[in-house]
C-alpha cells in the first residue's frame, strides 16, 4: 500500500488532536473492521502516523 493511501484508506487524521483519543479511535476502528487484513491496515496506518509524529518531534525538539 502506498504511503499516501494509508490516511485515505484508514481515515487517520494527519495530526491527531490528542494521542490517547487517536489511539482509542484506531483501536476501535481496527476492532470493528470486517476482516483481519483491514484491521491490520488500520492499526499499521495509525502506527505509521505515530512514527511520523515522533520523527517530527525529534527534528524540531
PATIRO-660177 format. One record per atom (N, C-alpha, C): x, y, z negated. Coordinates in steps of 0.1 Angstrom, whole numbers, plus 5000, padded with zeros to 4 digits. Atoms other than C-alpha are relative to their C-alpha. Example, Ala and Ser with C-alpha at 12.3 -4.5 7.8 and 13.67 -1.06 7.14 Angstrom:
REM PATIRO-660177
px->5009 py->4988 pz->5000;
px->5123 py->4955 pz->4922;
px->5009 py->5012 pz->5000;
px->4991 py->4989 pz->5000;
px->5137 py->4989 pz->4929;
px->4992 py->5011 pz->4992;
END
This chain:
REM PATIRO-660177
px->5008 py->4988 pz->5000;
px->5000 py->5000 pz->5000;
px->5009 py->5012 pz->5000;
px->4993 py->4988 pz->4999;
px->5013 py->5034 pz->5009;
px->4999 py->5008 pz->4987;
px->5000 py->4992 pz->5013;
px->5022 py->5058 pz->4980;
px->4989 py->5010 pz->5000;
px->5011 py->4990 pz->5000;
px->4997 py->5084 pz->4991;
px->4987 py->4994 pz->5000;
px->5013 py->5007 pz->5001;
px->4970 py->5058 pz->4993;
px->4996 py->4996 pz->4986;
px->5003 py->5005 pz->5013;
px->4972 py->5049 pz->4957;
px->4990 py->5009 pz->4993;
px->5010 py->4991 pz->5006;
px->4954 py->5080 pz->4944;
px->4987 py->5000 pz->5006;
px->5012 py->5000 pz->4993;
px->4928 py->5079 pz->4971;
px->4992 py->4987 pz->4997;
px->5007 py->5013 pz->5002;
px->4920 py->5042 pz->4966;
px->4996 py->4998 pz->4985;
px->5004 py->5002 pz->5014;
px->4920 py->5042 pz->4928;
px->4994 py->5012 pz->4993;
px->5006 py->4988 pz->5005;
px->4907 py->5077 pz->4923;
px->5007 py->5005 pz->4988;
px->4992 py->4994 pz->5011;
px->4935 py->5086 pz->4899;
px->5003 py->5015 pz->5002;
px->4997 py->4986 pz->4998;
px->4939 py->5123 pz->4893;
px->5015 py->5002 pz->5002;
px->4986 py->4997 pz->4998;
px->4972 py->5139 pz->4904;
px->5007 py->5003 pz->4987;
px->4994 py->4997 pz->5013;
px->4978 py->5152 pz->4869;
px->4989 py->4998 pz->4990;
px->5010 py->5002 pz->5010;
px->4958 py->5138 pz->4841;
px->4999 py->5011 pz->4990;
px->5002 py->4989 pz->5010;
px->4943 py->5163 pz->4816;
px->5005 py->4996 pz->4987;
px->4994 py->5005 pz->5013;
px->4952 py->5141 pz->4786;
px->5004 py->4986 pz->5003;
px->4995 py->5014 pz->4998;
px->4972 py->5109 pz->4787;
px->4991 py->4990 pz->4994;
px->5009 py->5011 pz->5005;
px->4950 py->5089 pz->4764;
px->4987 py->4999 pz->5008;
px->5012 py->5001 pz->4992;
px->4919 py->5098 pz->4784;
px->5003 py->4994 pz->5014;
px->4996 py->5005 pz->4987;
px->4938 py->5090 pz->4817;
px->5002 py->4985 pz->4999;
px->4998 py->5014 pz->5002;
px->4949 py->5056 pz->4803;
px->4987 py->4992 pz->4998;
px->5013 py->5006 pz->5003;
px->4915 py->5048 pz->4789;
px->4991 py->4998 pz->5013;
px->5007 py->5001 pz->4987;
px->4899 py->5056 pz->4823;
px->5005 py->4989 pz->5009;
px->4994 py->5010 pz->4991;
px->4924 py->5035 pz->4842;
px->4997 py->4986 pz->4995;
px->5003 py->5013 pz->5005;
px->4918 py->5005 pz->4819;
px->4986 py->4997 pz->5002;
px->5014 py->5002 pz->4998;
px->4881 py->5009 pz->4821;
px->4997 py->4996 pz->5015;
px->5002 py->5003 pz->4986;
px->4882 py->5010 pz->4859;
px->5006 py->4987 pz->5004;
px->4994 py->5013 pz->4997;
px->4905 py->4980 pz->4860;
px->4992 py->4989 pz->4995;
px->5008 py->5011 pz->5006;
px->4883 py->4960 pz->4837;
px->4987 py->4998 pz->5008;
px->5013 py->5001 pz->4992;
px->4852 py->4968 pz->4859;
px->5003 py->4997 pz->5014;
px->4997 py->5002 pz->4986;
px->4870 py->4961 pz->4892;
px->4994 py->4986 pz->5004;
px->5006 py->5012 pz->4996;
px->4853 py->4934 pz->4912;
px->5009 py->4988 pz->5003;
px->4990 py->5011 pz->4998;
px->4885 py->4914 pz->4919;
px->5012 py->5003 pz->4992;
px->4987 py->4999 pz->5007;
px->4918 py->4907 pz->4902;
px->5009 py->5009 pz->5008;
px->4991 py->4992 pz->4992;
px->4936 py->4923 pz->4931;
px->4997 py->5015 pz->4998;
px->5004 py->4986 pz->5002;
px->4916 py->4956 pz->4928;
px->5004 py->5005 pz->4986;
px->4996 py->4996 pz->5014;
px->4922 py->4956 pz->4890;
px->5015 py->5003 pz->5000;
px->4985 py->4997 pz->5000;
px->4960 py->4953 pz->4896;
px->5003 py->5012 pz->5008;
px->4998 py->4988 pz->4992;
px->4958 py->4980 pz->4923;
px->4998 py->5013 pz->4991;
px->5004 py->4989 pz->5009;
px->4941 py->5003 pz->4898;
px->5011 py->5002 pz->4989;
px->4990 py->4999 pz->5010;
px->4965 py->4995 pz->4870;
px->5014 py->5005 pz->5005;
px->4987 py->4996 pz->4993;
px->4995 py->4998 pz->4893;
px->5000 py->5015 pz->5004;
px->5001 py->4986 pz->4996;
px->4983 py->5032 pz->4906;
px->5001 py->5009 pz->4988;
px->4999 py->4992 pz->5012;
px->4979 py->5045 pz->4871;
px->5014 py->5000 pz->4994;
px->4986 py->5001 pz->5005;
px->5014 py->5033 pz->4861;
px->5009 py->5009 pz->5009;
px->4992 py->4992 pz->4991;
px->5028 py->5050 pz->4892;
px->4998 py->5015 pz->4997;
px->5002 py->4986 pz->5004;
px->5012 py->5083 pz->4882;
px->5007 py->5003 pz->4987;
px->4993 py->4997 pz->5013;
px->5026 py->5080 pz->4847;
px->5015 py->5001 pz->5002;
px->4986 py->5000 pz->4997;
px->5060 py->5072 pz->4861;
px->5004 py->5014 pz->5006;
px->4997 py->4987 pz->4993;
px->5059 py->5103 pz->4883;
px->5000 py->5012 pz->4990;
px->5001 py->4989 pz->5011;
px->5048 py->5125 pz->4853;
px->5013 py->4999 pz->4991;
px->4988 py->5001 pz->5009;
px->5077 py->5111 pz->4832;
px->5012 py->5005 pz->5008;
px->4989 py->4995 pz->4992;
px->5102 py->5118 pz->4860;
px->5000 py->5015 pz->5001;
px->5001 py->4986 pz->4999;
px->5089 py->5153 pz->4864;
px->5004 py->5007 pz->4986;
px->4997 py->4995 pz->5013;
px->5092 py->5159 pz->4826;
px->5015 py->5000 pz->4998;
px->4986 py->5001 pz->5002;
px->5128 py->5147 pz->4826;
px->5007 py->5011 pz->5009;
px->4994 py->4990 pz->4992;
px->5137 py->5170 pz->4855;
px->4998 py->5014 pz->4995;
px->5003 py->4986 pz->5004;
px->5120 py->5201 pz->4841;
px->5001 py->5002 pz->4985;
px->4998 py->5001 pz->5015;
px->5126 py->5191 pz->4804;
px->4997 py->5012 pz->4993;
END
